């Protein structure tokens, strides 16, 4: 499980309201959007974890987690108790403001008394030997609500309401003790595997209790909340803010949880934006009312409403109708009987509608079938392998395709080329548990033929250095480059880089590419001799050229994972976690094994790595995982092994057998993976 940061805005920007005269004519949501468009980037660079550690006696094993406009968060181990903690460090200019320091100390003492199951605990606070204000917090194993929404999209109403109700419980506990959070948003709601919730970042040193924001010596206004989530009264200078501001922010957050979107202008009810029951509209719209007097009076009131609706949505339809009171008269019995008849009739109609939808789905799938020849048909809908297998079971005449000869493969590729079909295509091959397992066909036919991408397990090309901090800077006459990666040939033969795969993953998505194409195979620019180091530029601004291989997208120094695969899909190096916030000029460098990584301030593109300066806790040894067989029409119809969760078109084959079908094979063939 990935540890979640306890941080403020993840983009490192502080957002302040525009001039009140400019925004006076806007609606509350319009005011928020206008405020959000005015960004002021902070010029503070958080200290490196290894530079920070010597100034925090009693804590060790510092590691950077995240940063925001109001500070940076690190994980560390408290030596005396041998427990993991999160330490938030504030920018140095805040410690130079006596007013701010007074507010910080008084609020920290108050927050330390917030001991509640739904609130991140505060352990300690103070000023480090570097003069930086800091606060030590409970380290939460889990993910933020923001990460959950990125991974899963909009949540089911019952789950969303149960999460929000726990947030209300934590807020009410704080409100009862005079603490207003002022920045409720998905980043500050932490969730573990059992959906237990902790609220983080309670209003530290916001300065609002004095009636107006405080300014640092540099004139930087302190954060008063994230505009798109903040209540309208928070954006008004000198306004008095109470717990109903947190209720408003939670309403916006709940809107986002249910619809996958932030509210827009004009505001639409959640049920008008997504498939959400209309009974939830009232709770959310009331919480987001611009007038605090029209919102729920307290977080506990909102919690009661949330739990009531969650219970109602969780209760089977029949139990809604049957009265919870005893049947005391014949009339009551008659009424309930009539209701039962209507309900059973409605249930029958629901079943009919479901059958109609299933029939329509089958019809829509049949309409997406593209005939290749008398034997093969293409399902022209991108889907995962498991979905493809499931859909193939619903088709009477087809099954996932197996291929058994050179002639069959050549005939298929010829027709695909004539039809100008170049997208990747799933075949019916699947491994049992890992990339080194043998493959079997889902139709139970024998594995007698394979057409893998040219590859050899003796080819030992590894990633040896990664530089993700330059983004899309142009090539300079001084040799400066955009992002780049370095490859190293650890084998004893010349290797052609054509077709090798580079994958970059971060919260924004996954980018993948194969190096070169069929035209570059065998060209001098693609060949690497034993012991060679080769630099490949990563940029979304360079034009394709056959003379020099490159990666057609940029990396990201803030977060990222990388996978390096051979042409046939052999997993050479796969990062087990994301790096977090690499500060330049530094690069990630590997040791002689290619699996141990460190941060180095000495960049050596195209040359052996220098002495490693700091261990970076990454493990790039590939793990066993199920793999499926994918056909690549743009690469001559060759095959590669691919994660079944990837989407591709689907190749189907006639002559469906009566043999039992498989999803995860119980036995392996004699044909190993490449």
C-alpha positions, 0 to 999 in steps of 0.5 A: 500500500502506498503511504499517503501524504498529509499535504496541501495543494499538490501542484505547489501553487497558492491561490488567492482571491482577486480584487473584490470589486472585480468579483462582486458581480459574480455568483458564488460559484463564479467567484470561486472559479475566478479566484481559481484562475489567479495563481501565484507560484511559490518560490520555495524549494523544500529541503532534500530529505537527506539534508533535513535529517541532521537537524531533527534529532530523534528522527531518522529515515527521512523520505520526501512525500509531497509538497504544497503552497503551505509546506512540504511533508516527509515520512520519518521514523521516530527513534524513541518509539520506533514508529513511522510519522509524517513531518510537515515543514513550513517555508522559512519566511513563515517563521520570520513573521512573529504574528504567524508564529504565535498563531501557529503555536496556539493552533498547534497546541489546540490541534494536538488535543484532537484525538479522534478515530477520524482525525489525523493525530498531532504528536509534536510541533516546534522549530527545527535547528534550521529555523523551520517551523514543523509539525509531527503527525500520525503517518497514515497507510492508505490513499487520499480520496483524490487518488481514489477518485483518479483510480476508480472514478465516481463512487457509488452513492452508498460508499460515498455517503459512508465516507462523507459521514466519517468526515462529518464525525471528525469535523464535528469533534473538531468544531465542538472544540473550536477548530474549523478545518477551512480546507476540506477537499479530496487531498485532505481525506485519507482512506485505508483499505477498509474505507476508514477515514482520517481527515488531515491538515486541520487549519494549521496557521491559517490566520483566519481567527484574527478576521483577515489573512496574515501576510509573510515578510515577503508579502505572500498571503497565507492560504485561506483554503482551496478556492473551488472547494471553499465556502463563499464567506471564506473568500470575503476579507474579514468574514467570520467563518464557522463550521458551516464553511466545512459543511460547504466544502464537504458538499463540493467534495461529495458532489465530486465523489458522486459525479467525478466532476467539480460543480460548474456554473450554473450549478446542476443537481448531481442526478442531472450530471451522472447516474445518481439517485435524485434523493441525494440531490437535496443533501448536496445542494443544501450543503452547497447553499451560498447562504450559511444559514440555509446549510445544515446547522452542523456536521452532525446534522449532515452526517445523520442525513447521509447515513439515513439516505445510505441506509435507504439506498442499501435496503432492498426494494421490498423492505421499503414497502413493508411497514416496520410496525406490526400489522394491526388490521385487515386494512393494513394487510390488504394495503401491504398485499396490494403493494406487494403485487405492484412491486412484484409486477415492477420487478418482473418489468425490471427483469424484462428491461434487463433482458432487453438491454442484454439483447441490445448489447449482444446486437451492438456487439454483433454490429461491431464484428468486421469479417476478415475472411471465412475463418477470422472476424475482428471485434472492433471494440477496444477492451481488456483480455478478460472482457474479450473472453467474457464477450466471446462466450456470448457469441454463438459462432465465435471464440477467441482466436488461436493461430497454428501455422505460418500460413495462417498467420501470413494470410491474416496479416495480409488481409489486415494490411489490405484493410489498413488495420494497424491497431493492436489485437488480442488473441486467445493466448493466456499464461497461467501466472507469469511472463515466464510461464507457457501459454495456452489457447483459450479454445483448448487447442494445442499450442503448436505455433508462435510468432513472437517479436524478434527477441532473445533472452541473451539480450541484456539491454537495461535502463541505467540512468533517468533524467526527468526534471527537464520536461520539454526544454529544447535542445541547446547549443550547450548540449542541454537536453529535454528529459532523457533516459540512458540504456546500457548493454550488459550482454556480450552481443550486439543488440538491435533496439528496434521494438524495445518498449518504454512505458511511463506511468503517473497519476495522469495516465500511462504512456508507452512506445516502441523504439523505432519501427520496421524500417529502422530494423538493422540500421546503425543508429539502432545497434548497441554493442556490448558495454555501450551506453545510449541516450534517448531523448524524451520529448513530445516536441521532437519530430520522428526521424529514423536516424536517431531513436527517441521517446515521443513524450516527456517525463515528470520529476514530481511522480512517475513509474517506469517499465522497460520491456523487450520486443516480445514483452519480457519484463526487464525492469518495472518500478514497484512504486513511483518516485516522488519529487526529484529536485534537479540537477539530479538523476536516477541511476542504477547499479550494476544489476540494473535493479538498485537505484540511487539519486545522483547529483553527477549526471553522466549521460552516455557514460558509466555512472559515477559514485551513487550519493543517496539510496532511492528505495525502488525495486525494479525486479519484475514480478510474476503476473498473468500475461496475454498474447497480443498481435501487432499488425503494425509490426508485421503481425508479430506477437507480444505478451501484454498485461491483460488489463490493457485494451485492444481490439479482439480477434475471433475465430469460427468453429467454436468447440464444445470443450470447456473454456478456461480463464486461467489455465490449470496446466501449461503447454510445452511452449514457453514464453519468449 
